[in-house]
Amino acid sequence: MIQFDLISDIHLDFWLRRKGPTAEDNVREVELFAERLLPQRVSEVLVIAGDLGHRNQQNVELLLALRRYYSNILVVAGNHDYYLVNSKERYKLQTSMNRWSQMKSLGTAIEGVHYLEGDIFEWNGVRYGGAGMWYDFSYGINVLGKNLSDMLDIWSNQLNDRNYTIGAPRRPLEFFREQKEKLDRIIHDCDVIITHVPPDWSHIAEEHAADPVSGCYYFDGSEYIAHMNGKVWCSGHVHINHSYRKDGCLFVNNALGYPNEYNRPQGRIITINVDI
C-alpha cells in the first residue's frame, strides 16, 4: 500500500497579509493557514509538488508548521520557487538558482524536510523520486502546430517566468534538459514520481486546449509513461485538480492555487491511497 498526502502550488504569500503587527503575529498566521490545509487524518509523508511561495522565510515558517504533523515532507521546485519578485531580493540573491539554493539550505535544516532534485527518498518501503522539471514547449509545437520561434516569443512576452527569473530558468530548453537529466536518474527506480510540471496533457481543460501558452505548462513525458504501470505521478503547475489513470499509472494534481481562482472553494491537502 502506498499512502501519502499531497498538495502543490501553495503560493503562500498570496494567502497572507503582507505584514502583521509583530513577527509573532506573522508566524501565527502561517500556523493557522497550515492548520486549515490539513486533512482530517494526516499521513506520515507530505508531498509538496512545487511553488511554496515567493518569500523564503515565510516558506520556512510554513514547513515548520507542517512538520508538527508530518514525519517527512518532500519538496520539489516549482517555477515560482525561482522567482525574485522585488528589487531587494534581486540585489541580495542575484540569480534564481541562488534563491533556490538558499531555500533548500533553510528547508533541509529542518529535520524531516527533504528536497528532491534527481533524488530518491524511501519511507516504509515506498520510494519517492522527484525533480521539479521544466517545460519543453512540446504541447504548443506538437499539438498546436507552433514552431519553436513562436513558442519562445510567447514565453518571452506572456510568461512571468521570463520576467521574474534571472539566470538558468531564462534559458528554458537548456534548463529543461538539465532537469530531465535529474528525472532520468531516478524515474525507473521509484514508486512515486514527483514533478512540478506535468508530463501529460491528455486531460487538459477545454478552455486551455487551444491556447499556445499551454505549451509552457507541460512537458512531453510519453517516453516514460508507457513504463509507469503501477506507479503514482504527482505534479502541479496547472491549477486545475485531476486524478486519472493512463497506461496503469495514476496521475494526480492537487494544486491549491490562488485565492478565489476559478471561484472554487479553498482546497486542502489530500491523501493518496494506492495498492501496490
For each residue, the residues with C-beta under 8 A, 3 or more apart:
1: 273 274 275 276
2: 126 191 192 232 272 273 274 275 276
3: 43 44 45 271 272 273 274
4: 43 44 45 46 47 126 128 192 271 272
5: 39 42 43 45 46 47 70 269 270 271 272
6: 46 47 49 234 252 254 269 270 271 272
7: 10 37 46 47 48 49 254 255 256 267 268 269 270
8: 48 49 50 51 78 196 234 235 236 237 253 254 255 256
9: 49 50 51 78 236 237 239 255 256 257
10: 7 15 37 48 51 52 53 62 256
11: 14 15 51 53 54 80 256 257 258
12: 15 16 30 33 52 53 54 55 58 59 62
13: 16 53 54 55 58
14: 11 53 258 259
15: 10 11 12 33 259
16: 12 13 26 29 30 33 58
17: 20 26 29
18:
19: 26
20: 17 23 25 26 29
21: 25
22: 25 26
23: 20 26 27
24: 27 28
25: 20 21 22 28 29
26: 16 17 19 20 22 23 29 30 58 61
27: 23 24 30 31 61
28: 24 25 31 32
29: 16 17 20 25 26 32 33
30: 12 16 26 27 33 34 58 61 62 65
31: 27 28 34 35 61 65
32: 28 29 35 36
33: 12 15 16 29 30 36 37 62 65
34: 30 31 37 38 62 65 66
35: 31 32 38 65
36: 32 33 266 268
37: 7 10 33 34 66 256 268 269
38: 34 35 42 69 268 269
39: 5 42 268 269 270 271
40:
41: 271
42: 5 38 39 46 69 70 269
43: 3 4 5 46 70 271
44: 3 4 70 71 72 123 124
45: 3 4 5 70 71 72 73 74 123 126 128
46: 4 5 6 7 42 43 66 69 70 72 73 74 269
47: 4 5 6 7 74 128 192 194 234
48: 7 8 10 52 73 74 75 76
49: 6 7 8 9 76 78 194 195 196 234 235 236 253 254
50: 8 9 75 76 77 78 79 80 81 132 195 196 236 237
51: 8 9 10 11 78 79 80 81 196 236 237
52: 10 12 48 59 62 63 75 78 80 81 103
53: 10 11 12 13 14 58 59 62 80
54: 11 12 13 80 83 85
55: 12 13 58 59
56: 59 60 99 102 103 106
57: 60 61 106
58: 12 13 16 26 30 53 55 61 62
59: 12 52 53 55 56 62 63 103 106 107
60: 56 57 63 64 106 107 110
61: 26 27 30 31 57 58 64 65
62: 10 12 30 33 34 52 53 58 59 65 66
63: 52 59 60 66 67 73 75 107 110 113
64: 60 61 67 68 110
65: 30 31 33 34 35 61 62 68
66: 34 37 46 62 63 69 70 73
67: 63 64 70 73 110 111 112 113
68: 64 65
69: 38 42 46 66
70: 5 42 43 44 45 46 66 67 73 112
71: 44 45 112 123
72: 44 45 46 112 113 114 121 123
73: 45 46 48 63 66 67 70 112 113 114
74: 45 46 47 48 114 116 121 128 130 194
75: 48 50 52 63 107 113 114 115 116 130
76: 48 49 50 115 116 117 130 131 132 194 195 196
77: 50 81 82 100 115 117 132 196
78: 8 9 49 50 51 52 81 132 196 236 237
79: 50 51 82 83 134 161 165 169 196 197 237
80: 11 50 51 52 53 54 83
81: 50 51 52 77 78 99 100 103 132
82: 77 79 96 97 99 100 161 165 169
83: 54 79 80 96 99 160 164 165
84: 89 90 93 96 99 164 165 166
85: 54 89 164
86: 89 90
87: 90 91
88: 91 92
89: 84 85 86 92 93 99
90: 84 86 87 93 94 166
91: 87 88 94
92: 88 89
93: 84 89 90 98 99 102
94: 90 91 98 166
95: 98 99 166 167 168
96: 82 83 84 99 100 165 166 167 168 169
97: 82 100 101 167 168
98: 93 94 95 101 102
99: 56 81 82 83 84 89 93 95 96 102 103
100: 77 81 82 96 97 103 104
101: 97 98 104 105
102: 56 93 98 99 105 106
103: 52 56 59 81 99 100 106 107
104: 100 101 107 108 115
105: 101 102 108 109
106: 56 57 59 60 102 103 109 110
107: 59 60 63 75 103 104 110 113 115
108: 104 105 113 114 115
109: 105 106
110: 60 63 64 67 106 107 113
111: 67
112: 67 70 71 72 73
113: 63 67 72 73 75 107 108 110
114: 72 73 74 75 108 119 121
115: 75 76 77 104 107 108 119
116: 74 75 76 119 120 121 128 129 130 131 194
117: 76 77 130 131 132 182
118: 131 181 182 183 185 186
119: 114 115 116 129 130 186
120: 116 127 128 129 186 189 190
121: 72 74 114 116 127 128 129
122: 125 126 127 128
123: 44 45 71 72 126 128
124: 44
125: 122
126: 2 4 45 122 123 191 192
127: 120 121 122 189 190 191 192
128: 4 45 47 74 116 120 121 122 123 190 191 192 194
129: 116 119 120 121 186 187 189 190 192 193 194
130: 74 75 76 116 117 119 186 193 194 195
131: 76 116 117 118 179 182 183 186 194 195
132: 50 76 77 78 81 117 179 195 196 197
133: 176 179 180 183 195 196 197 199 219
134: 79 169 172 175 176 179 197 219
135: 138 172 176 197 215 216 217 218 219
136: 173 176 219 220
137: 140 141 146 148 151 152 155 172 173 215 216
138: 135 141 142 143 215 218 219 220
139: 142 143 144 201 204 214 215 217 218 220
140: 137 143 144 146 150 151 154 212 214 215 216
141: 137 138 144 145 146 147 148 151 215
142: 138 139 220
143: 138 139 140 201
144: 139 140 141 210 212 214 215
145: 141
146: 137 140 141 150 151 154 212 215
147: 141 150 151
148: 137 141 151 152
149: 152 153
150: 140 146 147 153 154 212
151: 137 140 141 146 147 148 154 155 212 215 216
152: 137 148 149 155 156 172
153: 149 150 156 157
154: 140 146 150 151 157 158 159 212 213 215 216
155: 137 151 152 158 159 161 162 172 216
156: 152 153 159 162
157: 153 154 162
158: 154 155 213
159: 154 155 156 162 163 213 216
160: 83 163 164
161: 79 82 155 164 165 169 172 216
162: 155 156 157 159 165 170
163: 159 160
164: 83 84 85 160 161
165: 79 82 83 84 96 161 162 169 170
166: 84 90 94 95 96 170
167: 95 96 97 170
168: 95 96 97 171 174 175 178
169: 79 82 96 134 161 165 172 175
170: 162 165 166 167
171: 168 174 175
172: 134 135 137 152 155 161 169 175 176
173: 136 137 176 177
174: 168 171 177 178
175: 134 168 169 171 172 178 179
176: 133 134 135 136 172 173 179 180 219
177: 173 174 180 181
178: 168 174 175 181 182
179: 131 132 133 134 175 176 182 183
180: 133 176 177 183 184 219
181: 118 177 178 184 185
182: 117 118 131 178 179 185 186
183: 118 131 133 179 180 186 187 193 195 224
184: 180 181 187
185: 118 181 182
186: 118 119 120 129 130 131 182 183 189 190
187: 129 183 184 190 193 224
188: 227
189: 120 127 129 186
190: 120 127 128 129 186 187 193 231
191: 2 126 127 128 230 231 232 276
192: 2 4 47 126 127 128 129 231 232 233 234
193: 129 130 183 187 190 228 231 232 233 234
194: 47 49 74 76 116 128 129 130 131 234 235
195: 49 50 76 130 131 132 133 183 198 199 233 234 235
196: 8 49 50 51 76 77 78 79 132 133 235 236 237
197: 79 132 133 134 135 217 218 219 235 237
198: 195 201 217 218 219 221 235 236 237 238 251 253
199: 133 195 218 219 220 221 222 224 225 233 235
200: 203 218 221 222 225 233 246 251
201: 139 143 198 204 214 218
202: 244 246
203: 200 242 244 251
204: 139 201 208 209 214 218 238
205: 208 209 238 240
206: 209
207: 211
208: 204 205 211 213 214 217
209: 204 205 206 214
210: 144
211: 207 208 214
212: 140 144 146 150 151 154 215
213: 154 158 159 208 216 217
214: 139 140 144 201 204 208 209 211 217 218
215: 135 137 138 139 140 141 144 146 151 154 212 218
216: 135 137 140 151 154 155 159 161 213
217: 135 139 197 198 208 213 214 237 238
218: 135 138 139 197 198 199 200 201 204 214 215 238
219: 133 134 135 136 138 176 180 197 198 199
220: 136 138 139 142 199 223
221: 198 199 200 224 225
222: 199 200 225 226
223: 220 226
224: 183 187 199 221 227 228
225: 199 200 221 222 228 246 247 249
226: 222 223 247
227: 188 224
228: 193 224 225 231 233 247 248 249
229: 247 248 249
230: 191 248 249 276
231: 190 191 192 193 228 249 250
232: 2 191 192 193 249 250 252 272 274
233: 192 193 195 199 200 228 249 250 251 252
234: 6 8 47 49 192 193 194 195 252 253 254 272
235: 8 49 194 195 196 197 198 199 238 251 252 253
236: 8 9 49 50 51 78 196 198 253 254 255
237: 8 9 50 51 78 79 196 197 198 217 255
238: 198 204 205 217 218 235 253 255
239: 9 255 257 258 261 262
240: 205 253 255 262
241: 253 254 255 267
242: 203 251 252 253
243: 250 251 252 253
244: 202 203 250 251
245: 248 249 250 251
246: 200 202 225 249 251
247: 225 226 228 229
248: 228 229 230 245
249: 225 228 229 230 231 232 233 245 246
250: 231 232 233 243 244 245 272 274
251: 198 200 203 233 235 242 243 244 245 246
252: 6 232 233 234 235 242 243 272
253: 8 49 198 234 235 236 238 240 241 242 243
254: 6 7 8 49 234 236 241 267 269 270
255: 7 8 9 236 237 238 239 240 241 267
256: 7 8 9 10 11 37 266 267 268
257: 9 11 239 261 262 267
258: 11 14 239 261
259: 14 15 266
260: 263
261: 239 257 258 264
262: 239 240 257
263: 260
264: 261 267
265:
266: 36 256 259
267: 7 241 254 255 256 257 264
268: 7 36 37 38 39 256
269: 5 6 7 37 38 39 42 46 254
270: 5 6 7 39 254
271: 3 4 5 6 39 41 43
272: 2 3 4 5 6 232 234 250 252
273: 1 2 3
274: 1 2 3 232 250
275: 1 2
276: 1 2 191 230
